[in-house]
Amino acid sequence: MGGFLRRILAEKLERWELEILPGSYDVVGDIAVIRIGENLRHRIREIAEAIIQINKHVKTVLNQTSPVSGDLRLRRLEWVMGEKKTETIHREHGCLFKVDLERCYFSPRLSFERLRVARQATPSEVIVNMFAGVGCFSILIAKKAGACRVYSIDINPWAVKYAEENVRLNRVSRVVEPILGDARDVIEERLVGVADRVLMPLPERAYEYIDSAVESLRAGGGTIHYYDFVHASKGEDPIGKIEGKVGRKLSLLGLEFNVEFGRIVRTVGPRWFQVALDIHVRKKD
């Protein structure tokens, strides 16, 4: 994607400008999100025009001016070109996800991961999604696996509002229940010992919520899909580093477990990685 953009802009930008042009951008529905800093702001409209030229369905280009941050995982976006909007409908694996990019967290870069997890679920399972956002993992599981129940929790009221709408759009209201609240509180109040499978797709906070994830698992245990960020120096194994970190925490909780699968989801910075682990936890009697 980024290489094609560079070729389109090769005759319009100076060599130094091409060298600092971001290597990628996101397309969510009919909105493209770019990250152009001050050193390229004078070229931002030309970059936006090239993106629209490449992606004929894109109607809006937004520039992300801050990192994703805070409990609600939000970012600042500024309008660059096209329709002045932040709401769109994104299509993924046969599902529809309505989202306001200014009010809710959403990443199309997790598309493969969402499908990978959905393919593991079975129709008999009860699933707790602790950090569900607008419901992408939850709805995809309901559509692909036909799980009997998915509790889809998020602390962001706007995310839960869109999750409720997405549940209706995808006709999975009998399976997916969006719940507003902090995952720890919701589990303690109503979801202790109910889950066969727990999702923790919030790398910034997952580690501190491991005990709540375990608490929501059935008496015999179950699977936790765990996500985290890690810095790995040259020669270090990012997956192994996260396995060690989580393993120490689970051991302190007195649990038996094994990591069934690990993968690097994506690179998020120089030597910084997002890692996914599938962990089977056995609760002792």
RAPE-V795823 format. One line per field, one symbol per residue. ss: DSSP state (~ for helix, > for strand, _ for the rest). psi: psi as a letter, one per 40 degrees, with the letter a starting at -180 (. if undefined). burial: 1 if it has 24 or more other C-alpha atoms within 12 Angstrom, else 0. Layout:
ss=???
psi=???
burial=???
//
This chain:
ss=_~~~~~~~~_____~~~~~~_____>>>__>>>>___~~~~~~~~~~~~~~~~~_____>>>>>____>____>__>>>>>>____>>>>>>__>>>>>>_______~~~~~~~~~~~_______>>>>______~~~~~~~~~____>>>>>>__~~~~~~~~~~~~~______>>>>>__~~~~~~~~____>_>>>>_____~~~~~~~~~~~>____>>>>>>>>>>______~~~~~~~~~~~~~~~___>>>>>>>>>>>>>>__>>>>>>>>>>>___
psi=ddddddddedediidddddehieiiihhbfhhhighadeedeedddddddddddgdehehhihheiihiidefiihhihdiahgiehihhhhfeihhhihedeihhheeeddddddddediideihhhhdgebeeddddddddddfidhhhghiehdddddddddddddeffdedhhhhhihdddddddefhfdidhhhgfgddeddeeddddddeiideaahhhhiiiihhiheihdddddddddddddddefihiihdiiihdiheihehihihhhhhhhhi.
burial=000011001000100011001100111111111111000100011111111100100111111100010001111111111000111111011011111111111111011011111101100011111111111111111111111111111111111111111110010110111111111101100011111111111110111011111111110011111111111000000110111011100100001010100111110000001111111111000
//
